[in-house]
Amino acid sequence: MKLNFRQPSLDGRIEVPGDKSISHRSIMFGALANGKTVIRHFLKGEDCLSTIDCFRKLGVEIEETDEEIIVHGTGWDGLKEPSAILDTGNSGTTTRLMLGILAGLPFHSVMIGDESIARRPMDRVTVPLTSMGADIAGRDNGRFTPLSIRGSKLKTIEYRLPVASAQVKSAIIFAALQAEGESVIIEPEATRDHTEKMIEQFGGIVRREEDRIIIKGGQSFKGTDVYVPGDISSAAFFMVAAAIAPGSEIVLENTGLNETRTGIVDVFKQMGADMTIEQTSFKGEEIGTITVRTSKLKGTEISGALIPRLIDEIPVIALLATQAEGDTIIRDAEELKVKETNRIDTVVDELKKLGADIEATDDGMIIRGKSKLHGGSVSSHGDHRIGMVMAIAALIADGEVELENPEAIAVSYPEFFEHVNQLIK
Ligand code: S3P
């Protein structure tokens, strides 16, 4: 795809699509609940459609209209042994969370994903689940897909997460909900808490005591209405676009502002961005309007507890940092290496091709600003977020950017280019 934007200003209001993490979980809890769940502003990206497809194979009736997704929940007991392989596509969230659900259900299932999923570590989930009594086999001792799961009776667990991962935490929560007694999960750093919030939305109970999450087994859920806020991880691309494109002002309506996800807002403040935020409502999750204008930015340091609160935004923050005065240093972000691609390598390699002064480190990167970006030939590497970073970089580049494999963007933001075109003045 040839991107020849000629350095436009950006202006206007958009509502980014529904949050990916919350959309996945709304299908999962909707299926596990008894009765009907109606989901509005659901993200119809490929990842979440994989979750719908898996639950249909487990016997759940799911209706799709333009406005709503309706899940006819079967309860835990109503899910059925699938007669086909569960294909999780490119979605780590689907693969890992489904493992926690399937581990305790009385039947056999097989899970497979795409080439990227086949490279992503699943032992971070299969190891704790196995210690709860799960029977999971897979390539390289259960480290990778394809995986085969024979549901069994599960025991409780007290588990300190070796990495700050909401996917691992959530998989264990789903398994703990099926065990008899109380399980405890201890987080090294707080990670996104959409699973915990949704347990409560569906009539269940979860306790948080400092870094400990306590889950009682044997809970059942009741179908409900879910509104999915706009995904701050998708909004991030336009927040950055507005901050770096001259003469711009963008308003992002109905964006999720859950504290475990707003690390990018903190970074915008640290870097001196011209931004205002107004909380507008609360529907299980905090929601608000974010306005960003062209900004004079300064470099910053991003590390520690901030990392899990912005892990998916680091690639686009790297682009932002190329337009800040001074150095930006990102540390403690090794987890980027096991995302859809090794995002330390892919973002550094691709931004360099457009003239960025950026260097990979063992646990992050160093970006030296401010650089003038030029045109060039780049690739998404099949990673939706890398594709969008490069498309936003193309907005400020002096010259044409040829983007290879832009289709990957449909994983989380099918309307991305429509929104880009709508915002160009
Ligand atoms: C997610 C958790 C994060 C994040 C991913 C979605 C979730 O992954 O990067 O995009 O929905 O729980 P990790 O749990 O691997 O950190």
Boltz pocket constraint, residues with backbone or C-beta under 6 A from the ligand:
constraints:
  - pocket:
      binder: B
      contacts: [[A, 20], [A, 21], [A, 22], [A, 93], [A, 164], [A, 165], [A, 166], [A, 167], [A, 168], [A, 170], [A, 192], [A, 311], [A, 312], [A, 335]]
      max_distance: 6.0
